[in-house]
């Protein structure tokens, strides 16, 4: 809904500051108590959800004009959704994440988009990707895998690699591992090859809603024409787009993250592990697989006040508070591997700390992105784990870079990579 429709909600924000922290009863240490990277890094209210509510209201009422600092306060946000969960759990049923999406859309409409974001959206238009790389080389990561290509044949399952795994040479092994795991388990799997298109999730998060919808329509049409029914992806951003955003614009597919599909295959007895993989790991919940990984629920209703005070919705409105995200599947997968010991970080599941790569922050505000990732690496190190496992290419890229910068010894792995090696006898 347009930014103007959030005016009543902007007034309801009580300035409690819960949006800056994980819920109080979930805090296990003072050191790892913050929930919002932007507020923690800048230490100023304007960089919290509360501050952005104030900015949004002032813009709608035309009380302020654009300045560089104000624009930065809007875009210097990972769009991780921690504030959204804390607000719903601790205080009100406000929707700060959705409001910030509309706030960014207004800034984009008013010509205030960040140059780095414009460049990324230009790549989406010209190369079907938001990462640097030619579209005719998108499928090179799969060379030698002997995997079916949709358009030249068909398969029961489409594996969607996503931009990061397609073009980041250091991470391509993980997409290959995912396909090999599926093939070894007897799954009839295919890929799009060079015809794979970006899901457009980043464009949506950056505020380019029109461009996102146009791109999504093209992707949906292509998949429907090819008879695609089930999509499996290793990318948490793609999972979020296909699971939450696409159904609202006509995408009707079964969507599973690779961790969910592997978990299903293990429980069906189609994946077997040989030997032991002696490794102590901690798992990082990607924002778009965890708290934003809840499935889309359609709603067409209105706000109703009881005695002109208490806000309710008719019919009841979906309450995305993170609890229905994908948390158990990746943990069940790791626990099923002989020899793997899983330990948890202080902030986990819907209260996990962001990796720092989301919302266009890595592109436009690298210092915040690097600091956020380093904070998570420090938290992982305190668990005593030898390795940090995640299920998102953007998270993995940010963590690998943070480890290199901080000189920590902890390893970073993708969950499909761990499973593939365990199926072949283990060994890291």
KELUMLO-557652 format. One record per residue (C-alpha): y, z, x. Coordinates in Angstrom, 1 decimal, padded with zeros to 4 digits, always signed. Example, Ala and Ser with C-alpha at 12.3 -4.5 7.8 and 13.67 -1.06 7.14 Angstrom:
-004.5,+007.8,+012.3 .
-001.1,+007.1,+013.7 .
% end
This chain:
+000.0,+000.0,+000.0 .
+003.6,-000.6,+001.3 .
+005.4,+002.0,+003.3 .
+007.7,+002.7,+000.4 .
+004.8,+004.0,-001.7 .
+004.3,+006.8,+000.9 .
+007.7,+008.4,+000.2 .
+006.2,+011.2,-002.0 .
+003.6,+011.9,+000.6 .
+006.3,+012.0,+003.3 .
+008.0,+014.8,+001.3 .
+004.7,+016.7,+000.9 .
+004.1,+017.1,+004.6 .
+004.8,+020.8,+005.2 .
+005.3,+020.5,+009.0 .
+002.3,+022.8,+009.5 .
+001.5,+021.0,+012.8 .
-002.2,+020.9,+012.2 .
-002.1,+017.2,+012.9 .
-001.6,+018.0,+016.6 .
-004.8,+020.1,+017.0 .
-008.4,+020.0,+016.0 .
-009.1,+022.4,+013.1 .
-008.6,+025.9,+014.2 .
-012.1,+027.1,+013.4 .
-013.4,+024.3,+015.6 .
-011.4,+025.3,+018.7 .
-013.8,+026.5,+021.4 .
-011.3,+026.8,+024.2 .
-007.6,+026.7,+024.7 .
-008.0,+024.0,+027.3 .
-009.6,+021.6,+024.9 .
-007.8,+022.4,+021.6 .
-005.5,+019.4,+021.2 .
-006.5,+016.7,+018.8 .
-003.6,+014.2,+019.1 .
-003.3,+012.6,+022.6 .
+000.2,+011.2,+021.8 .
+001.6,+014.7,+020.9 .
-000.2,+016.4,+023.8 .
+001.1,+013.8,+026.3 .
+004.7,+013.6,+025.1 .
+005.0,+017.3,+023.9 .
+007.5,+016.2,+021.3 .
+007.2,+016.3,+017.5 .
+008.3,+012.7,+017.0 .
+004.9,+011.7,+018.6 .
+002.9,+013.6,+016.0 .
+001.9,+012.5,+012.5 .
+004.6,+014.8,+011.1 .
+007.2,+013.1,+013.3 .
+006.1,+009.6,+012.2 .
+006.3,+010.7,+008.5 .
+010.0,+011.6,+009.2 .
+010.6,+008.2,+011.0 .
+009.0,+006.3,+008.1 .
+011.0,+008.1,+005.5 .
+014.3,+007.6,+007.4 .
+013.5,+003.9,+007.7 .
+012.7,+003.4,+004.0 .
+015.9,+005.2,+003.0 .
+017.8,+003.2,+005.6 .
+019.1,+006.4,+007.3 .
+018.3,+005.2,+010.8 .
+018.3,+002.0,+012.8 .
+015.8,+000.8,+015.4 .
+016.1,+002.1,+019.0 .
+013.7,+001.6,+021.9 .
+012.7,+005.3,+021.8 .
+012.0,+005.3,+018.1 .
+009.9,+002.1,+018.3 .
+007.9,+003.6,+021.2 .
+007.2,+006.8,+019.2 .
+005.6,+004.6,+016.5 .
+003.5,+002.5,+018.8 .
+002.7,+005.1,+021.4 .
-000.2,+006.3,+019.2 .
-004.0,+005.6,+019.7 .
-004.5,+005.3,+015.9 .
-007.5,+007.5,+016.6 .
-007.4,+009.3,+013.2 .
-007.6,+012.9,+014.6 .
-004.5,+013.8,+012.7 .
-005.9,+012.3,+009.5 .
-009.1,+014.5,+009.7 .
-007.2,+017.7,+010.5 .
-004.7,+017.1,+007.7 .
-007.5,+016.7,+005.2 .
-009.6,+019.6,+006.5 .
-006.9,+022.1,+007.2 .
-004.1,+021.6,+004.7 .
-003.5,+018.7,+002.4 .
-005.1,+015.4,+001.3 .
-002.4,+013.3,+003.0 .
-003.1,+010.0,+004.7 .
-001.2,+009.9,+007.9 .
-003.3,+007.2,+009.5 .
-002.9,+004.8,+006.6 .
+000.8,+005.6,+006.5 .
+001.2,+004.9,+010.3 .
-000.6,+001.5,+009.8 .
+002.0,+000.6,+007.2 .
+004.8,+001.9,+009.4 .
+003.6,-000.4,+012.2 .
+003.4,-003.3,+009.8 .
+007.0,-002.7,+008.8 .
+008.1,-002.7,+012.5 .
+006.2,-005.9,+013.1 .
+007.8,-007.5,+010.0 .
+011.2,-006.4,+011.3 .
+010.6,-008.0,+014.7 .
+009.9,-004.8,+016.6 .
+006.4,-005.6,+017.8 .
+005.6,-004.8,+021.4 .
+005.5,-007.8,+023.7 .
+002.0,-006.9,+024.9 .
+000.8,-006.8,+021.3 .
+002.3,-010.2,+020.5 .
+000.4,-011.6,+023.5 .
-002.9,-010.2,+022.3 .
-002.4,-011.6,+018.8 .
-001.4,-014.9,+020.3 .
-004.8,-014.9,+022.0 .
-006.5,-014.2,+018.7 .
-004.9,-017.2,+017.2 .
-005.5,-019.6,+020.1 .
-008.8,-018.4,+021.7 .
-010.4,-016.4,+018.8 .
-010.2,-013.3,+021.1 .
-007.8,-010.5,+021.8 .
-008.9,-010.4,+025.4 .
-008.2,-012.9,+028.1 .
-011.0,-015.5,+028.2 .
-011.5,-019.1,+026.9 .
-013.4,-019.5,+023.7 .
-015.7,-022.1,+025.2 .
-017.0,-019.4,+027.6 .
-017.5,-016.6,+025.0 .
-021.3,-016.9,+024.9 .
-021.8,-017.0,+028.7 .
-022.9,-013.3,+028.7 .
-026.1,-014.4,+027.0 .
-027.2,-017.1,+029.5 .
-030.9,-016.9,+030.2 .
-031.8,-014.5,+027.3 .
-033.6,-017.2,+025.3 .
-031.9,-015.9,+022.1 .
-031.4,-018.0,+018.9 .
-027.9,-019.4,+018.2 .
-026.6,-019.4,+014.7 .
-025.6,-022.9,+013.7 .
-028.5,-024.4,+015.8 .
-031.0,-022.3,+013.9 .
-031.1,-019.0,+011.9 .
-032.3,-015.5,+012.3 .
-032.6,-012.4,+010.1 .
-030.1,-010.4,+012.2 .
-026.8,-011.5,+013.8 .
-025.9,-009.6,+016.9 .
-022.1,-009.6,+017.3 .
-021.1,-008.7,+020.9 .
-017.4,-008.4,+020.4 .
-014.6,-009.4,+022.8 .
-014.9,-006.7,+025.3 .
-018.6,-007.1,+025.9 .
-018.3,-010.9,+025.9 .
-015.6,-011.1,+028.6 .
-015.7,-007.9,+030.7 .
-018.2,-008.9,+033.4 .
-019.0,-005.3,+034.3 .
-020.0,-004.5,+030.7 .
-021.8,-007.7,+029.8 .
-025.0,-006.1,+031.0 .
-024.8,-003.8,+027.9 .
-024.6,-006.6,+025.4 .
-027.6,-008.2,+027.2 .
-029.4,-004.9,+027.1 .
-028.8,-004.6,+023.3 .
-030.3,-008.1,+022.7 .
-033.3,-007.4,+024.9 .
-034.0,-004.2,+023.1 .
-033.9,-005.9,+019.8 .
-036.1,-008.8,+021.0 .
-038.6,-006.4,+022.6 .
-038.9,-004.5,+019.3 .
-039.8,-007.7,+017.5 .
-036.4,-008.2,+015.7 .
-035.6,-011.8,+014.7 .
-032.1,-011.8,+016.2 .
-029.6,-014.5,+016.9 .
-026.0,-014.7,+018.2 .
-023.0,-016.9,+017.6 .
-022.6,-018.0,+021.2 .
-019.3,-019.7,+022.0 .
-018.6,-019.8,+018.2 .
-018.4,-016.0,+018.0 .
-014.9,-015.0,+016.7 .
-012.9,-011.8,+017.2 .
-013.1,-009.4,+014.3 .
-009.3,-008.8,+014.5 .
-009.5,-005.0,+014.3 .
-006.9,-004.6,+017.1 .
-004.5,-006.9,+015.3 .
-004.8,-004.6,+012.2 .
-004.2,-001.5,+014.3 .
-001.2,-003.0,+016.0 .
+000.5,-003.7,+012.7 .
-000.3,-007.5,+012.4 .
-001.9,-007.2,+008.9 .
-001.2,-010.8,+007.9 .
-002.8,-012.1,+011.0 .
-005.8,-009.8,+010.6 .
-006.4,-011.0,+007.0 .
-006.2,-014.6,+008.0 .
-008.6,-014.1,+010.8 .
-011.0,-012.1,+008.7 .
-011.1,-014.8,+006.1 .
-012.2,-017.4,+008.7 .
-014.9,-015.1,+010.1 .
-016.3,-014.2,+006.6 .
-016.3,-017.9,+005.6 .
-018.2,-018.9,+008.7 .
-020.8,-016.2,+008.4 .
-021.3,-016.9,+004.7 .
-021.8,-020.6,+005.4 .
-024.4,-019.8,+008.0 .
-026.3,-017.4,+005.6 .
-025.6,-014.3,+007.6 .
-026.8,-011.2,+005.8 .
-027.2,-008.4,+008.4 .
-024.8,-007.9,+011.4 .
-025.5,-005.6,+014.3 .
-022.8,-004.9,+016.8 .
-022.4,-002.8,+020.0 .
-018.6,-002.6,+019.6 .
-017.2,+000.4,+017.7 .
-014.0,-001.5,+016.9 .
-016.0,-004.3,+015.4 .
-018.1,-001.9,+013.4 .
-015.0,-000.3,+012.0 .
-013.6,-003.7,+011.0 .
-016.7,-005.0,+009.4 .
-017.7,-001.7,+007.8 .
-014.3,-000.5,+006.6 .
-011.8,-003.4,+006.6 .
-013.8,-006.5,+005.7 .
-015.2,-005.3,+002.4 .
-011.7,-005.0,+001.1 .
-011.1,-008.7,+001.9 .
-014.4,-010.2,+000.7 .
-016.8,-009.3,+003.5 .
-020.2,-008.5,+001.9 .
-022.7,-008.0,+004.7 .
-025.1,-005.3,+005.8 .
-023.3,-003.9,+008.9 .
-025.0,-001.6,+011.5 .
-024.0,-000.3,+014.9 .
-026.5,-000.9,+017.6 .
-027.2,+002.8,+017.8 .
-028.1,+002.9,+014.1 .
-030.4,+000.0,+014.4 .
-032.1,+001.3,+017.5 .
-032.5,+004.7,+015.8 .
-034.2,+002.9,+012.8 .
-036.5,+001.0,+015.2 .
-037.5,+004.2,+017.0 .
-038.3,+006.0,+013.8 .
-040.4,+003.0,+012.6 .
-042.4,+003.1,+015.8 .
-041.2,-000.3,+017.0 .
-039.6,+001.0,+020.2 .
-041.7,+002.9,+022.7 .
-040.6,+004.6,+025.9 .
-042.6,+004.6,+029.1 .
-042.3,+007.3,+031.6 .
-039.4,+009.8,+031.8 .
-035.7,+009.4,+032.3 .
-034.6,+012.7,+033.9 .
-030.9,+012.7,+033.0 .
-028.5,+015.3,+031.6 .
-026.0,+013.5,+029.4 .
-023.1,+014.2,+027.1 .
-022.2,+011.9,+024.3 .
-018.7,+010.7,+023.4 .
-018.0,+009.9,+019.8 .
-015.9,+006.7,+019.6 .
-013.1,+007.1,+017.0 .
-014.0,+003.9,+015.2 .
-017.7,+004.7,+015.0 .
-017.3,+008.4,+014.3 .
-014.4,+009.6,+012.1 .
-013.3,+006.1,+011.2 .
-016.8,+004.8,+010.8 .
-017.1,+005.9,+007.2 .
-018.0,+003.0,+004.8 .
-015.4,+001.4,+002.6 .
-015.1,+002.8,-000.9 .
-013.1,+000.6,-003.4 .
-010.5,+002.4,-005.4 .
-008.0,+001.2,-008.1 .
-006.3,+004.2,-009.6 .
-003.1,+006.1,-009.9 .
-001.6,+009.4,-008.8 .
-001.4,+012.1,-011.5 .
+000.3,+015.5,-011.4 .
-001.0,+018.5,-013.1 .
+001.9,+020.5,-014.7 .
+004.1,+018.1,-012.7 .
+003.1,+019.9,-009.5 .
-000.5,+019.5,-008.4 .
-001.3,+016.0,-007.2 .
-004.6,+014.5,-008.3 .
-005.9,+011.0,-008.6 .
-007.4,+009.2,-011.6 .
-010.1,+008.2,-010.9 .
-010.8,+010.5,-007.9 .
-009.7,+008.8,-004.7 .
-012.0,+008.3,-001.7 .
-011.4,+011.1,+000.8 .
-012.0,+009.7,+004.3 .
-012.2,+013.0,+006.3 .
-014.6,+011.8,+008.9 .
-017.8,+013.5,+007.8 .
-019.6,+010.3,+006.8 .
-019.1,+008.6,+010.2 .
-021.9,+007.7,+012.6 .
-022.8,+010.8,+014.5 .
-026.5,+011.5,+014.2 .
-028.0,+008.1,+015.1 .
-026.7,+007.9,+018.7 .
-027.7,+011.6,+019.3 .
-031.2,+011.1,+017.8 .
-031.6,+008.1,+020.0 .
-030.8,+010.0,+023.1 .
-032.9,+013.0,+022.1 .
-035.9,+010.6,+021.6 .
-035.9,+009.4,+025.2 .
-038.3,+011.5,+027.3 .
-036.5,+013.4,+030.0 .
-033.0,+013.0,+028.6 .
-031.1,+016.3,+028.0 .
-028.1,+016.1,+025.7 .
-025.3,+018.6,+026.0 .
-022.2,+018.6,+023.8 .
-018.5,+018.6,+024.7 .
-016.1,+021.2,+023.2 .
-014.6,+018.5,+020.9 .
-017.3,+016.4,+019.2 .
-018.2,+014.4,+016.1 .
-015.2,+014.0,+013.8 .
-013.1,+016.3,+016.0 .
-013.8,+014.3,+019.2 .
-010.9,+013.5,+021.6 .
-010.0,+009.9,+021.8 .
-010.9,+007.7,+024.9 .
-007.3,+006.5,+025.0 .
-007.9,+002.7,+024.6 .
-007.2,+002.3,+020.9 .
-004.2,+001.2,+018.8 .
-002.8,-001.1,+021.4 .
-002.0,+001.8,+023.7 .
-004.1,+000.5,+026.7 .
-002.1,-002.8,+026.5 .
+001.4,-001.4,+026.0 .
+001.3,+002.2,+027.3 .
-001.2,+002.3,+030.1 .
+000.0,+005.7,+031.4 .
-000.9,+007.4,+028.1 .
-004.2,+005.5,+027.9 .
-005.2,+006.6,+031.5 .
-004.1,+010.2,+030.9 .
-006.1,+010.4,+027.6 .
-009.2,+009.0,+029.3 .
-008.9,+011.4,+032.2 .
-008.7,+014.4,+029.8 .
-012.0,+013.3,+028.2 .
-013.6,+012.9,+031.6 .
-012.6,+016.4,+032.6 .
-014.0,+017.7,+029.3 .
-017.3,+015.8,+030.0 .
-017.5,+017.2,+033.5 .
-017.3,+020.8,+032.3 .
-020.6,+020.3,+030.4 .
-022.4,+019.9,+033.7 .
-023.7,+016.5,+032.5 .
-024.6,+013.8,+035.1 .
-023.6,+011.0,+032.8 .
-021.2,+010.3,+029.9 .
-022.8,+008.1,+027.3 .
-020.8,+006.3,+024.7 .
-021.3,+003.5,+022.1 .
-018.1,+001.5,+022.5 .
-017.0,-001.1,+025.1 .
-013.4,+000.0,+025.0 .
-014.3,+003.6,+025.5 .
-016.6,+002.7,+028.3 .
-014.0,+000.5,+030.1 .
-011.4,+003.3,+029.9 .
-013.8,+005.9,+031.1 .
-015.0,+003.8,+034.1 .
-011.4,+003.3,+035.1 .
-010.6,+007.0,+034.7 .
-013.6,+008.0,+036.8 .
-012.5,+005.6,+039.5 .
-008.9,+007.1,+039.4 .
-010.0,+010.8,+039.3 .
-012.8,+010.4,+041.8 .
-015.2,+012.3,+039.6 .
-018.9,+011.8,+040.2 .
-020.0,+011.5,+036.5 .
-021.6,+008.2,+035.5 .
-020.7,+006.2,+032.4 .
-023.3,+004.4,+030.4 .
-023.6,+002.5,+027.1 .
-026.3,+003.8,+024.8 .
-028.1,+000.4,+024.6 .
-028.2,+000.4,+028.4 .
-029.8,+003.8,+028.5 .
-032.4,+002.7,+025.9 .
-033.3,-000.6,+027.6 .
-033.9,+001.2,+031.0 .
-035.9,+003.9,+029.3 .
-038.1,+001.2,+027.7 .
-038.7,-000.3,+031.1 .
-039.8,+003.0,+032.7 .
-036.4,+004.8,+033.1 .
-034.6,+005.2,+036.4 .
-030.9,+005.5,+037.1 .
% end
